[in-house]
């Protein structure tokens, strides 16, 4: 099973180091950073566009049991929005992390992840009243990761019924 919290935290830290700016998770309470910053939001996850693979083998710790691995490749959709007066240049800097495998390959290697698609930067300005607005730019990212669920299937050694043991 993929640990989405760990994945998002690893991406957040790596993007922050690359873009040299504050990056926060969307929909979190607390004070927003001062100046320009980026917001990372998980839009959806879990849909797998590839049929799952099943791998079964004898448990090396207990040779009587079988281990079954269900391997899926879920798609994770992220939305990245930059806020502030420098939002466009910041969006370009953050987007470059997702577009260049040299930047993201070490971070996503733990999850056997790949970037499938990065959209172009678009305006996401927000009106904050009649005249005031907040300058925002953003783009979306689609990545695919490898998820493994392991189940141990105990071997039935003997069956006891009313008529005796088999």
GITA-V950752 format. One record per pair of residues at least 6 apart in sequence whose C-alpha atoms are under 8 Angstrom apart, sorted by the first residue. I is the first residue (numbers start at 1). J is the second residue. If there is no record, write none. Layout:
# GITA-V950752
I & J
I & J
This chain:
# GITA-V950752
1 & 147
1 & 148
1 & 149
2 & 111
2 & 146
2 & 147
2 & 148
7 & 108
7 & 111
10 & 107
11 & 107
11 & 108
12 & 23
12 & 24
12 & 25
12 & 40
13 & 23
14 & 104
14 & 107
15 & 23
15 & 94
15 & 97
16 & 22
16 & 23
18 & 93
18 & 94
18 & 97
18 & 103
19 & 90
19 & 93
19 & 94
19 & 97
21 & 36
21 & 37
21 & 38
22 & 33
22 & 36
22 & 37
22 & 38
23 & 37
23 & 38
23 & 39
23 & 40
24 & 37
24 & 38
24 & 39
24 & 40
25 & 39
25 & 40
25 & 41
26 & 39
26 & 40
26 & 41
26 & 42
27 & 41
35 & 84
35 & 85
36 & 82
36 & 83
36 & 84
36 & 85
36 & 86
36 & 87
36 & 90
37 & 82
37 & 83
37 & 84
37 & 87
37 & 90
38 & 80
38 & 81
38 & 82
38 & 83
38 & 90
38 & 91
39 & 80
39 & 81
39 & 82
39 & 83
40 & 78
40 & 79
40 & 80
40 & 81
41 & 78
41 & 79
41 & 80
42 & 76
42 & 77
42 & 78
42 & 79
43 & 76
43 & 77
43 & 78
43 & 79
44 & 76
44 & 77
44 & 78
45 & 74
45 & 75
45 & 76
45 & 77
46 & 74
46 & 75
46 & 76
47 & 74
47 & 75
47 & 76
48 & 72
48 & 73
48 & 74
48 & 75
49 & 73
49 & 74
49 & 75
50 & 72
50 & 73
51 & 72
52 & 70
52 & 71
52 & 72
52 & 73
53 & 69
53 & 70
53 & 71
53 & 72
54 & 68
54 & 69
54 & 70
54 & 71
55 & 68
55 & 69
55 & 70
55 & 71
56 & 66
56 & 67
56 & 68
56 & 69
57 & 66
57 & 67
57 & 68
58 & 64
58 & 65
58 & 66
58 & 67
59 & 65
59 & 66
59 & 67
59 & 152
64 & 154
64 & 155
65 & 152
65 & 153
65 & 154
65 & 155
66 & 152
66 & 153
66 & 154
66 & 155
67 & 150
67 & 151
67 & 152
67 & 153
68 & 150
68 & 151
68 & 152
68 & 153
69 & 148
69 & 149
69 & 150
69 & 151
70 & 148
70 & 149
70 & 150
71 & 146
71 & 147
71 & 148
71 & 149
72 & 146
72 & 147
72 & 148
73 & 144
73 & 145
73 & 146
73 & 147
74 & 144
74 & 145
74 & 146
74 & 147
75 & 142
75 & 143
75 & 144
75 & 145
76 & 142
76 & 143
76 & 144
76 & 145
77 & 140
77 & 141
77 & 142
77 & 143
78 & 140
78 & 141
78 & 142
79 & 138
79 & 139
79 & 140
79 & 141
80 & 138
80 & 139
80 & 140
80 & 141
81 & 91
81 & 124
81 & 136
81 & 137
81 & 138
81 & 139
82 & 88
82 & 90
82 & 91
82 & 136
82 & 137
82 & 138
83 & 134
83 & 135
83 & 136
83 & 137
84 & 134
84 & 135
84 & 136
85 & 135
87 & 135
87 & 136
87 & 137
88 & 136
88 & 137
91 & 121
91 & 137
91 & 138
91 & 139
92 & 121
95 & 118
95 & 139
97 & 103
97 & 104
98 & 104
98 & 115
98 & 118
98 & 141
99 & 115
99 & 118
105 & 114
108 & 114
111 & 145
111 & 146
111 & 147
112 & 145
112 & 146
113 & 143
113 & 144
113 & 145
113 & 146
114 & 143
114 & 144
114 & 145
115 & 141
115 & 142
115 & 143
115 & 144
116 & 141
116 & 142
116 & 143
116 & 144
117 & 141
117 & 142
117 & 143
118 & 139
118 & 140
118 & 141
118 & 142
119 & 139
119 & 140
119 & 141
120 & 139
120 & 140
121 & 137
121 & 138
121 & 139
122 & 137
122 & 138
122 & 139
123 & 136
123 & 137
123 & 138
124 & 135
124 & 136
124 & 137
124 & 138
125 & 133
125 & 134
125 & 135
125 & 136
125 & 137
126 & 133
126 & 134
126 & 135
126 & 136
127 & 133
127 & 134
128 & 134
158 & 165
158 & 166
159 & 165
159 & 166
160 & 166
